[in-house]
Amino acid sequence: MIILAWIQFLIRLRVTGMPMLKMKQFSDLRQKGDSTITARKELLEEHYKDVLGKIEELELNSQRIEEKIAHYKKLETVENQQ
C-alpha cells in the first residue's frame, strides 16, 4: 500500500507539471531519509508556487475564452434579429 501511495504521489507531481529531473531529485532525497525533510518540503513548495501560477494563468485564459463566446452569442442574437 505504501508503494502504491508513492506511485500515486509521483503521478500527481507529473500531472501537475513537475519536470522529471525534479521528480528524480525529490525521489533521491526521499531515499536519503529524514535528514532531507526540509529540502523535500522546499522542493514541493517551489512546485506548488508553479502550480498556483499555472492555475492563475488558466483562469485568466478561461475568462478570455468565456468573454469571446459571450461576444459571439451576442453577434448571433443580432444576426438572428435581422
C-alpha positions, 0 to 999 in steps of 0.5 A: 500500500505504501508503494502504491501511495508513492506511485500515486504521489509521483503521478500527481507531481507529473500531472501537475507539471513537475519536470522529471529531473525534479521528480528524480531529485525529490525521489533521491532525497526521499531515499536519503531519509529524514535528514532531507525533510526540509529540502523535500518540503522546499522542493514541493513548495517551489512546485506548488508556487508553479502550480498556483501560477499555472492555475492563475494563468488558466483562469485568466485564459478561461475568462478570455475564452468565456468573454469571446463566446459571450461576444459571439452569442451576442453577434448571433442574437443580432444576426438572428434579429435581422 
